[in-house]
């Protein structure tokens, strides 16, 4: 006995979410059917608004309401210091912790399953363009201290080869394998203060 078509469509839509299997999709769909009509309507509107009203900043790649985003346009932030993160969640995490006053560069959209995820080629190209045009003097690599994060950091350093910029990596005073998005503000601040240089083509003066 099949579910009615509208319910079946909802289940199929939910099943497309990362980490959601057929059983979970069914549970979520049935939960929505049991909830007040207003809640379901609010969910539908929130879904549509989040998808239709946000876009990616053409400078840093973060999720934003307008482009360039407010961080990229903020004159009070240090434009010569750019923190490279894997996704929008890390930007959100760092901004809530208030430990960084430079700008960001987002490598991925952040919703793909992490396994096998690689920085978008466009993101690497635009980062190189920023260093060339905006006078960036330091790139802080804040990708996760795991295999994927280290791989991403390597791709970034390759993409920036030959440019006059210092590359630093966040300090490792944090539990191995901990992703940025899970760190407490204080630990994050320490990781920033202790960041170390991994390569530089700058001449010291
Ligand atoms: Zn931006």
py3Dmol code that shows the C-alpha trace and the ligand (Angstrom):
import py3Dmol

protein = """\
ATOM      1  CA  UNK A   1       0.000   0.000   0.000  1.00  0.00           C
ATOM      2  CA  UNK A   2       1.692   3.174  -1.205  1.00  0.00           C
ATOM      3  CA  UNK A   3       1.512   6.554   0.505  1.00  0.00           C
ATOM      4  CA  UNK A   4      -0.688   9.191  -1.145  1.00  0.00           C
ATOM      5  CA  UNK A   5       1.225  10.972  -3.920  1.00  0.00           C
ATOM      6  CA  UNK A   6       1.826  14.297  -2.100  1.00  0.00           C
ATOM      7  CA  UNK A   7       3.302  12.462   0.897  1.00  0.00           C
ATOM      8  CA  UNK A   8       5.392  10.292  -1.403  1.00  0.00           C
ATOM      9  CA  UNK A   9       6.777  13.435  -3.076  1.00  0.00           C
ATOM     10  CA  UNK A  10       7.672  14.928   0.307  1.00  0.00           C
ATOM     11  CA  UNK A  11       9.484  11.750   1.336  1.00  0.00           C
ATOM     12  CA  UNK A  12      11.410  11.687  -1.929  1.00  0.00           C
ATOM     13  CA  UNK A  13      12.411  15.336  -1.472  1.00  0.00           C
ATOM     14  CA  UNK A  14      13.613  14.743   2.102  1.00  0.00           C
ATOM     15  CA  UNK A  15      15.561  11.662   1.068  1.00  0.00           C
ATOM     16  CA  UNK A  16      17.855  13.843  -1.015  1.00  0.00           C
ATOM     17  CA  UNK A  17      19.323  15.487   2.095  1.00  0.00           C
ATOM     18  CA  UNK A  18      22.802  14.309   3.054  1.00  0.00           C
ATOM     19  CA  UNK A  19      22.680  11.665   5.754  1.00  0.00           C
ATOM     20  CA  UNK A  20      18.933  11.119   5.451  1.00  0.00           C
ATOM     21  CA  UNK A  21      17.886   7.626   4.463  1.00  0.00           C
ATOM     22  CA  UNK A  22      14.489   6.344   3.376  1.00  0.00           C
ATOM     23  CA  UNK A  23      13.368   5.564   6.935  1.00  0.00           C
ATOM     24  CA  UNK A  24      14.373   8.979   8.310  1.00  0.00           C
ATOM     25  CA  UNK A  25      12.690  10.699   5.378  1.00  0.00           C
ATOM     26  CA  UNK A  26       9.457   8.838   6.152  1.00  0.00           C
ATOM     27  CA  UNK A  27       9.664   9.778   9.835  1.00  0.00           C
ATOM     28  CA  UNK A  28      10.287  13.439   9.016  1.00  0.00           C
ATOM     29  CA  UNK A  29       7.464  13.544   6.485  1.00  0.00           C
ATOM     30  CA  UNK A  30       4.993  11.943   8.894  1.00  0.00           C
ATOM     31  CA  UNK A  31       6.114  14.344  11.613  1.00  0.00           C
ATOM     32  CA  UNK A  32       5.371  17.273   9.304  1.00  0.00           C
ATOM     33  CA  UNK A  33       1.917  15.828   8.611  1.00  0.00           C
ATOM     34  CA  UNK A  34       1.204  15.588  12.344  1.00  0.00           C
ATOM     35  CA  UNK A  35       2.385  19.126  13.105  1.00  0.00           C
ATOM     36  CA  UNK A  36       0.053  22.164  13.024  1.00  0.00           C
ATOM     37  CA  UNK A  37      -0.761  23.396   9.530  1.00  0.00           C
ATOM     38  CA  UNK A  38       0.820  26.791  10.354  1.00  0.00           C
ATOM     39  CA  UNK A  39       4.133  25.135  11.272  1.00  0.00           C
ATOM     40  CA  UNK A  40       4.210  23.246   7.987  1.00  0.00           C
ATOM     41  CA  UNK A  41       3.395  26.455   6.106  1.00  0.00           C
ATOM     42  CA  UNK A  42       6.155  28.321   7.986  1.00  0.00           C
ATOM     43  CA  UNK A  43       8.616  25.561   7.086  1.00  0.00           C
ATOM     44  CA  UNK A  44       7.673  25.819   3.420  1.00  0.00           C
ATOM     45  CA  UNK A  45       8.158  29.603   3.447  1.00  0.00           C
ATOM     46  CA  UNK A  46      11.463  29.332   5.335  1.00  0.00           C
ATOM     47  CA  UNK A  47      12.713  26.795   2.804  1.00  0.00           C
ATOM     48  CA  UNK A  48      11.760  28.949  -0.146  1.00  0.00           C
ATOM     49  CA  UNK A  49      13.131  32.175   1.369  1.00  0.00           C
ATOM     50  CA  UNK A  50      16.444  30.639   2.409  1.00  0.00           C
ATOM     51  CA  UNK A  51      16.930  29.241  -1.056  1.00  0.00           C
ATOM     52  CA  UNK A  52      15.659  32.201  -3.091  1.00  0.00           C
ATOM     53  CA  UNK A  53      16.915  35.147  -1.048  1.00  0.00           C
ATOM     54  CA  UNK A  54      20.487  34.112  -0.377  1.00  0.00           C
ATOM     55  CA  UNK A  55      23.384  33.993  -2.768  1.00  0.00           C
ATOM     56  CA  UNK A  56      27.134  33.593  -2.639  1.00  0.00           C
ATOM     57  CA  UNK A  57      29.374  36.607  -2.219  1.00  0.00           C
ATOM     58  CA  UNK A  58      31.237  37.161  -5.477  1.00  0.00           C
ATOM     59  CA  UNK A  59      34.372  38.097  -3.514  1.00  0.00           C
ATOM     60  CA  UNK A  60      34.646  35.612  -0.637  1.00  0.00           C
ATOM     61  CA  UNK A  61      32.116  32.927  -1.616  1.00  0.00           C
ATOM     62  CA  UNK A  62      30.217  33.065   1.669  1.00  0.00           C
ATOM     63  CA  UNK A  63      26.422  32.811   1.854  1.00  0.00           C
ATOM     64  CA  UNK A  64      24.951  36.292   1.951  1.00  0.00           C
ATOM     65  CA  UNK A  65      21.904  38.436   1.207  1.00  0.00           C
ATOM     66  CA  UNK A  66      23.836  40.745  -1.100  1.00  0.00           C
ATOM     67  CA  UNK A  67      27.137  40.711  -2.887  1.00  0.00           C
ATOM     68  CA  UNK A  68      29.752  41.807  -1.982  1.00  0.00           C
ATOM     69  CA  UNK A  69      28.795  40.708   1.526  1.00  0.00           C
ATOM     70  CA  UNK A  70      28.910  42.947   4.609  1.00  0.00           C
ATOM     71  CA  UNK A  71      32.231  41.423   5.744  1.00  0.00           C
ATOM     72  CA  UNK A  72      33.921  42.073   2.394  1.00  0.00           C
ATOM     73  CA  UNK A  73      32.581  45.639   2.398  1.00  0.00           C
ATOM     74  CA  UNK A  74      33.489  46.414   6.009  1.00  0.00           C
ATOM     75  CA  UNK A  75      36.241  49.018   5.847  1.00  0.00           C
ATOM     76  CA  UNK A  76      37.111  48.428   9.500  1.00  0.00           C
ATOM     77  CA  UNK A  77      38.295  44.910   8.768  1.00  0.00           C
ATOM     78  CA  UNK A  78      41.844  44.164   7.704  1.00  0.00           C
ATOM     79  CA  UNK A  79      41.724  43.498   3.977  1.00  0.00           C
ATOM     80  CA  UNK A  80      45.347  42.362   3.914  1.00  0.00           C
ATOM     81  CA  UNK A  81      44.545  39.346   6.121  1.00  0.00           C
ATOM     82  CA  UNK A  82      42.380  36.599   4.629  1.00  0.00           C
ATOM     83  CA  UNK A  83      41.279  33.482   6.468  1.00  0.00           C
ATOM     84  CA  UNK A  84      40.582  30.503   4.199  1.00  0.00           C
ATOM     85  CA  UNK A  85      37.831  28.246   5.515  1.00  0.00           C
ATOM     86  CA  UNK A  86      36.058  25.205   4.140  1.00  0.00           C
ATOM     87  CA  UNK A  87      32.479  26.445   4.326  1.00  0.00           C
ATOM     88  CA  UNK A  88      29.975  29.025   5.559  1.00  0.00           C
ATOM     89  CA  UNK A  89      29.620  27.243   8.921  1.00  0.00           C
ATOM     90  CA  UNK A  90      33.232  28.025   9.783  1.00  0.00           C
ATOM     91  CA  UNK A  91      32.730  31.718   8.986  1.00  0.00           C
ATOM     92  CA  UNK A  92      29.680  31.741  11.220  1.00  0.00           C
ATOM     93  CA  UNK A  93      31.680  30.041  13.987  1.00  0.00           C
ATOM     94  CA  UNK A  94      34.583  32.499  13.792  1.00  0.00           C
ATOM     95  CA  UNK A  95      32.302  35.510  13.665  1.00  0.00           C
ATOM     96  CA  UNK A  96      30.380  34.352  16.744  1.00  0.00           C
ATOM     97  CA  UNK A  97      33.688  33.861  18.551  1.00  0.00           C
ATOM     98  CA  UNK A  98      34.780  37.352  17.465  1.00  0.00           C
ATOM     99  CA  UNK A  99      38.426  36.341  17.181  1.00  0.00           C
ATOM    100  CA  UNK A 100      39.212  37.532  13.679  1.00  0.00           C
ATOM    101  CA  UNK A 101      39.026  40.957  12.099  1.00  0.00           C
ATOM    102  CA  UNK A 102      40.307  40.178   8.633  1.00  0.00           C
ATOM    103  CA  UNK A 103      38.314  38.846   5.720  1.00  0.00           C
ATOM    104  CA  UNK A 104      37.370  35.338   4.616  1.00  0.00           C
ATOM    105  CA  UNK A 105      37.561  33.088   1.625  1.00  0.00           C
ATOM    106  CA  UNK A 106      35.165  30.129   1.456  1.00  0.00           C
ATOM    107  CA  UNK A 107      36.387  27.097  -0.472  1.00  0.00           C
ATOM    108  CA  UNK A 108      33.195  25.081  -0.765  1.00  0.00           C
ATOM    109  CA  UNK A 109      29.512  25.515  -0.485  1.00  0.00           C
ATOM    110  CA  UNK A 110      29.627  23.348   2.573  1.00  0.00           C
ATOM    111  CA  UNK A 111      26.668  21.084   2.064  1.00  0.00           C
ATOM    112  CA  UNK A 112      28.249  18.294   0.057  1.00  0.00           C
ATOM    113  CA  UNK A 113      29.189  15.160   1.976  1.00  0.00           C
ATOM    114  CA  UNK A 114      32.729  15.743   3.138  1.00  0.00           C
ATOM    115  CA  UNK A 115      34.271  12.587   1.734  1.00  0.00           C
ATOM    116  CA  UNK A 116      35.927  13.335  -1.542  1.00  0.00           C
ATOM    117  CA  UNK A 117      34.934  17.003  -1.335  1.00  0.00           C
ATOM    118  CA  UNK A 118      37.444  19.324  -2.900  1.00  0.00           C
ATOM    119  CA  UNK A 119      37.718  23.090  -3.055  1.00  0.00           C
ATOM    120  CA  UNK A 120      35.849  24.519  -6.021  1.00  0.00           C
ATOM    121  CA  UNK A 121      38.306  25.468  -8.792  1.00  0.00           C
ATOM    122  CA  UNK A 122      36.587  28.861  -9.018  1.00  0.00           C
ATOM    123  CA  UNK A 123      37.237  29.457  -5.329  1.00  0.00           C
ATOM    124  CA  UNK A 124      40.955  28.804  -5.797  1.00  0.00           C
ATOM    125  CA  UNK A 125      41.141  31.040  -8.870  1.00  0.00           C
ATOM    126  CA  UNK A 126      39.296  33.882  -7.177  1.00  0.00           C
ATOM    127  CA  UNK A 127      41.543  33.594  -4.107  1.00  0.00           C
ATOM    128  CA  UNK A 128      44.575  34.016  -6.334  1.00  0.00           C
ATOM    129  CA  UNK A 129      42.891  37.011  -7.949  1.00  0.00           C
ATOM    130  CA  UNK A 130      42.279  38.589  -4.542  1.00  0.00           C
ATOM    131  CA  UNK A 131      45.931  38.230  -3.562  1.00  0.00           C
ATOM    132  CA  UNK A 132      46.999  39.782  -6.864  1.00  0.00           C
ATOM    133  CA  UNK A 133      44.530  42.682  -6.788  1.00  0.00           C
ATOM    134  CA  UNK A 134      43.700  43.448  -3.181  1.00  0.00           C
ATOM    135  CA  UNK A 135      47.173  43.522  -1.670  1.00  0.00           C
ATOM    136  CA  UNK A 136      46.616  40.572   0.676  1.00  0.00           C
ATOM    137  CA  UNK A 137      49.766  40.011   2.771  1.00  0.00           C
ATOM    138  CA  UNK A 138      48.759  36.959   4.814  1.00  0.00           C
ATOM    139  CA  UNK A 139      46.540  33.962   4.114  1.00  0.00           C
ATOM    140  CA  UNK A 140      45.526  32.010   7.222  1.00  0.00           C
ATOM    141  CA  UNK A 141      44.636  28.432   6.346  1.00  0.00           C
ATOM    142  CA  UNK A 142      41.888  27.423   8.751  1.00  0.00           C
ATOM    143  CA  UNK A 143      40.798  24.201   7.094  1.00  0.00           C
ATOM    144  CA  UNK A 144      40.241  21.217   9.415  1.00  0.00           C
ATOM    145  CA  UNK A 145      43.301  19.369  10.799  1.00  0.00           C
ATOM    146  CA  UNK A 146      42.239  16.116   9.131  1.00  0.00           C
ATOM    147  CA  UNK A 147      43.018  14.481   5.804  1.00  0.00           C
ATOM    148  CA  UNK A 148      40.472  16.464   3.762  1.00  0.00           C
ATOM    149  CA  UNK A 149      41.378  19.733   5.438  1.00  0.00           C
ATOM    150  CA  UNK A 150      45.101  19.209   4.921  1.00  0.00           C
ATOM    151  CA  UNK A 151      44.442  18.272   1.300  1.00  0.00           C
ATOM    152  CA  UNK A 152      42.460  21.463   0.813  1.00  0.00           C
ATOM    153  CA  UNK A 153      45.252  23.493   2.431  1.00  0.00           C
ATOM    154  CA  UNK A 154      47.757  21.936   0.044  1.00  0.00           C
ATOM    155  CA  UNK A 155      45.613  22.832  -2.978  1.00  0.00           C
ATOM    156  CA  UNK A 156      45.368  26.410  -1.729  1.00  0.00           C
ATOM    157  CA  UNK A 157      49.117  26.744  -1.299  1.00  0.00           C
ATOM    158  CA  UNK A 158      49.637  25.334  -4.807  1.00  0.00           C
ATOM    159  CA  UNK A 159      47.102  27.779  -6.231  1.00  0.00           C
ATOM    160  CA  UNK A 160      49.012  30.684  -4.664  1.00  0.00           C
ATOM    161  CA  UNK A 161      52.445  29.587  -5.842  1.00  0.00           C
ATOM    162  CA  UNK A 162      54.723  32.406  -6.945  1.00  0.00           C
ATOM    163  CA  UNK A 163      52.698  35.137  -5.246  1.00  0.00           C
ATOM    164  CA  UNK A 164      54.090  37.553  -2.689  1.00  0.00           C
ATOM    165  CA  UNK A 165      52.032  36.381   0.274  1.00  0.00           C
ATOM    166  CA  UNK A 166      52.661  34.690   3.613  1.00  0.00           C
ATOM    167  CA  UNK A 167      50.792  31.451   4.318  1.00  0.00           C
ATOM    168  CA  UNK A 168      50.014  30.550   7.912  1.00  0.00           C
ATOM    169  CA  UNK A 169      48.158  27.646   9.504  1.00  0.00           C
ATOM    170  CA  UNK A 170      46.107  27.761  12.703  1.00  0.00           C
ATOM    171  CA  UNK A 171      47.933  26.405  15.737  1.00  0.00           C
ATOM    172  CA  UNK A 172      47.217  22.829  16.747  1.00  0.00           C
ATOM    173  CA  UNK A 173      46.515  23.454  20.423  1.00  0.00           C
ATOM    174  CA  UNK A 174      43.246  21.708  19.756  1.00  0.00           C
ATOM    175  CA  UNK A 175      42.160  18.092  19.949  1.00  0.00           C
ATOM    176  CA  UNK A 176      43.319  16.243  16.850  1.00  0.00           C
ATOM    177  CA  UNK A 177      40.652  16.011  14.211  1.00  0.00           C
ATOM    178  CA  UNK A 178      38.470  18.690  15.753  1.00  0.00           C
ATOM    179  CA  UNK A 179      36.764  20.763  13.135  1.00  0.00           C
ATOM    180  CA  UNK A 180      36.713  24.523  13.449  1.00  0.00           C
ATOM    181  CA  UNK A 181      32.965  24.637  13.717  1.00  0.00           C
ATOM    182  CA  UNK A 182      33.069  22.670  17.000  1.00  0.00           C
ATOM    183  CA  UNK A 183      35.720  24.736  18.750  1.00  0.00           C
ATOM    184  CA  UNK A 184      35.013  27.047  21.668  1.00  0.00           C
ATOM    185  CA  UNK A 185      35.758  30.708  21.122  1.00  0.00           C
ATOM    186  CA  UNK A 186      38.660  30.728  23.572  1.00  0.00           C
ATOM    187  CA  UNK A 187      40.437  27.773  21.970  1.00  0.00           C
ATOM    188  CA  UNK A 188      39.817  29.343  18.595  1.00  0.00           C
ATOM    189  CA  UNK A 189      41.409  32.603  19.749  1.00  0.00           C
ATOM    190  CA  UNK A 190      44.469  30.659  20.958  1.00  0.00           C
ATOM    191  CA  UNK A 191      44.683  28.816  17.657  1.00  0.00           C
ATOM    192  CA  UNK A 192      44.734  32.170  15.922  1.00  0.00           C
ATOM    193  CA  UNK A 193      47.371  33.740  18.138  1.00  0.00           C
ATOM    194  CA  UNK A 194      49.598  30.678  17.733  1.00  0.00           C
ATOM    195  CA  UNK A 195      49.245  30.418  13.974  1.00  0.00           C
ATOM    196  CA  UNK A 196      52.516  29.582  12.316  1.00  0.00           C
ATOM    197  CA  UNK A 197      54.024  30.366   8.975  1.00  0.00           C
ATOM    198  CA  UNK A 198      54.162  27.477   6.531  1.00  0.00           C
ATOM    199  CA  UNK A 199      55.632  29.276   3.550  1.00  0.00           C
ATOM    200  CA  UNK A 200      56.448  32.712   2.307  1.00  0.00           C
ATOM    201  CA  UNK A 201      57.911  34.290  -0.749  1.00  0.00           C
ATOM    202  CA  UNK A 202      58.017  37.689   0.912  1.00  0.00           C
ATOM    203  CA  UNK A 203      61.325  39.313   1.639  1.00  0.00           C
ATOM    204  CA  UNK A 204      61.544  40.345   5.292  1.00  0.00           C
ATOM    205  CA  UNK A 205      62.299  43.974   5.926  1.00  0.00           C
TER     206      UNK A 205
END
"""
ligand_1 = """\
1
ZN
Zn 32.195 38.405 0.927
"""
view = py3Dmol.view(width=600, height=400)
view.addModel(protein, "pdb")
view.setStyle({"model": 0}, {"cartoon": {"style": "trace"}})
view.addModel(ligand_1, "xyz")
view.setStyle({"model": 1}, {"stick": {}})
view.zoomTo()
view.show()
